[in-house]
């Protein structure tokens, strides 16, 4: 099964969050942070969206920042999982890079509300939590960088600047969360395919 197929099976985001009340609060926080931004959102806003009292929120999350950290951690773990699955899959570097981009973009489009919070609210985290998430982002960068290096070594990619191209590829994929519209003319799958083709052109992929 490709990484894209594995992602397609993920139809119940936040399943790992228990109990149900904690999950409802987290979902409400994602919606509020995406709509209003972290700093403009209050714990009362979040509790109200979840149909609970503000006091109920503190049973599950000590602070609003703890909620953001949980969202960010789950999202970054998922991003790393998607890219690692593609990297470790079968096929040439070209095939695996295409799978990585398709899967990564599909997630950012299909879960665009969550992805906006995960990717663009990093600065709102406290120092310890920000350090933890930055380390995860570096692991994600390293997966893509290794894919590009393997493609160059195999003669499939023409990439003079691998670190710079790694940043460009990831930035291109992540930005989908900012503009994707469910009412648009492309589905998340179609956007994933389109971006995979763009990235292969970017790296001068030579299919063998």
QUIPE-V752315 format. One record per residue. RES is the residue in three letters. PHI is phi in whole degrees, 0 to 359 (* if undefined). PSI is psi as a letter, one per 40 degrees, with the letter a starting at -180 (999 if undefined). OMEGA is omega in whole degrees, -180 to 180 (NA if undefined). Layout:
RES;PHI;PSI;OMEGA + RES;PHI;PSI;OMEGA
This chain:
UNK;*;h;179 + UNK;285;i;177 + UNK;299;d;179 + UNK;296;d;179 + UNK;294;d;178 + UNK;298;d;179 + UNK;295;d;-179 + UNK;298;d;-179 + UNK;281;e;-178 + UNK;278;g;-176 + UNK;260;e;-178 + UNK;230;g;179 + UNK;297;i;178 + UNK;72;e;176 + UNK;303;d;-176 + UNK;286;e;-179 + UNK;269;h;178 + UNK;225;i;-2 + UNK;286;a;-176 + UNK;302;d;-180 + UNK;297;d;178 + UNK;294;d;179 + UNK;294;d;180 + UNK;298;d;178 + UNK;294;d;179 + UNK;294;d;178 + UNK;299;d;178 + UNK;296;d;179 + UNK;294;d;178 + UNK;302;d;-179 + UNK;297;d;-178 + UNK;292;d;180 + UNK;297;d;-180 + UNK;293;d;-176 + UNK;279;d;-172 + UNK;248;e;-173 + UNK;91;i;-176 + UNK;300;d;-172 + UNK;292;d;-179 + UNK;275;e;-179 + UNK;266;h;177 + UNK;255;i;177 + UNK;295;d;177 + UNK;295;d;176 + UNK;302;d;-177 + UNK;295;d;-179 + UNK;299;d;180 + UNK;298;d;179 + UNK;296;d;-180 + UNK;275;e;-179 + UNK;73;f;-179 + UNK;233;i;175 + UNK;275;i;177 + UNK;304;d;-180 + UNK;296;d;-179 + UNK;295;d;-179 + UNK;299;d;-175 + UNK;287;e;174 + UNK;291;d;-175 + UNK;254;d;-178 + UNK;224;h;-176 + UNK;293;d;-177 + UNK;217;i;174 + UNK;296;d;180 + UNK;295;d;178 + UNK;296;d;176 + UNK;297;d;179 + UNK;299;d;179 + UNK;297;d;180 + UNK;297;d;178 + UNK;298;d;-177 + UNK;296;d;-179 + UNK;295;d;180 + UNK;298;d;-179 + UNK;296;d;180 + UNK;289;d;174 + UNK;299;d;-180 + UNK;294;d;179 + UNK;300;d;179 + UNK;295;d;178 + UNK;298;d;-179 + UNK;298;d;-177 + UNK;291;d;179 + UNK;294;d;178 + UNK;298;d;179 + UNK;291;d;-179 + UNK;298;d;-176 + UNK;275;e;-179 + UNK;285;i;179 + UNK;276;i;176 + UNK;116;i;179 + UNK;285;i;174 + UNK;304;d;178 + UNK;298;d;-179 + UNK;294;d;-178 + UNK;287;d;176 + UNK;294;d;178 + UNK;299;d;179 + UNK;295;d;180 + UNK;299;d;-178 + UNK;292;d;179 + UNK;304;d;-176 + UNK;292;d;-177 + UNK;295;d;179 + UNK;291;d;179 + UNK;301;d;179 + UNK;295;d;-179 + UNK;293;d;176 + UNK;278;d;-178 + UNK;294;d;179 + UNK;241;f;-170 + UNK;298;d;179 + UNK;295;d;177 + UNK;298;d;-176 + UNK;298;d;178 + UNK;298;d;179 + UNK;291;d;-178 + UNK;299;d;-173 + UNK;272;d;-170 + UNK;245;e;178 + UNK;246;f;-177 + UNK;302;d;-176 + UNK;292;e;180 + UNK;278;e;180 + UNK;285;i;174 + UNK;292;i;-173 + UNK;304;d;-177 + UNK;296;d;-179 + UNK;292;d;178 + UNK;297;d;178 + UNK;299;d;179 + UNK;298;d;-178 + UNK;289;d;177 + UNK;299;d;177 + UNK;297;d;177 + UNK;295;d;179 + UNK;296;d;178 + UNK;294;d;176 + UNK;296;d;178 + UNK;298;d;178 + UNK;302;d;-176 + UNK;295;d;179 + UNK;297;d;-180 + UNK;294;d;179 + UNK;300;d;179 + UNK;296;d;178 + UNK;299;d;180 + UNK;294;d;180 + UNK;298;d;179 + UNK;293;d;178 + UNK;294;d;177 + UNK;294;d;-179 + UNK;297;d;180 + UNK;277;e;-179 + UNK;78;e;-179 + UNK;269;d;-178 + UNK;244;i;173 + UNK;246;g;-175 + UNK;229;g;180 + UNK;294;d;-177 + UNK;237;g;-177 + UNK;293;d;179 + UNK;300;d;180 + UNK;295;d;179 + UNK;291;d;176 + UNK;302;d;179 + UNK;298;d;-179 + UNK;296;d;-180 + UNK;296;d;-179 + UNK;295;d;179 + UNK;297;d;179 + UNK;299;d;-178 + UNK;292;d;-176 + UNK;296;d;-176 + UNK;295;e;177 + UNK;303;d;-179 + UNK;297;d;-177 + UNK;286;d;-173 + UNK;250;e;-173 + UNK;298;h;-179 + UNK;233;h;-178 + UNK;296;e;178 + UNK;269;e;-179 + UNK;287;i;-174 + UNK;276;e;179 + UNK;246;i;174 + UNK;278;i;175 + UNK;304;d;178 + UNK;297;d;-178 + UNK;292;d;177 + UNK;296;d;178 + UNK;300;d;179 + UNK;296;d;-180 + UNK;299;d;-179 + UNK;289;d;177 + UNK;299;d;178 + UNK;295;d;178 + UNK;300;d;-177 + UNK;292;d;178 + UNK;297;d;176 + UNK;292;d;-180 + UNK;301;d;-176 + UNK;268;e;179 + UNK;62;f;-174 + UNK;301;h;176 + UNK;247;h;-178 + UNK;289;h;180 + UNK;255;999;NA
